[in-house]
Amino acid sequence: MVFLLLILILCTSVFLTGASVLFQFVLYPLFHKVSAFDIECYFKKYQIQTMRIMVPLFVLDVLFTVLLPFMPLRPNLSSPLLLSFVMMAFAYFNFLLLQVPLNLQFKESQNPVIINKMIKYNWISVISCSIRVALIVLILLRLHS
């Protein structure tokens, strides 16, 4: 059961990492390319699509992660598991405390400085999600051996 739960966490983490990379290298830089005339419509579509993708992933990831401590775990898994929780917290706090407010600011005034801040702060999500994926893979390897 622990192995299955870790596989599910790995899947949600990989999707969140992929979404963070997509934002970093595709969606946020596209804001620079959209004309001032089209930016409001583009941003609305961006927000709707983002919420459709990210909210279910966040909910599933949190649900699976909250269930994990209730499973019987080996003692050698506690350190990487704790570190994976910290990486998840970094990604989520970054999203809630930095990226959402920047998105709201950008909605009010389509400022290129805000786009650059969104790109800059999204690196926190890219890096922490990537480390989390590596940690979950490590945990799965330790569990399997």
Secondary structure, 3 states (H helix, E strand, C coil): CHHHHHHHHHHHHHHHHHHHHHHHHHHHHHHHHCCCCCHHHHHHHHHHHHHHHHHHHHHHHHHHHHHHHHCCCCHHHHHHHHHHHHHHHHHHHHHHHHHHHHHHHHHHCCCHHHHHHHHHHHHHHHHHHHHHHHHHHHHHHHHHC
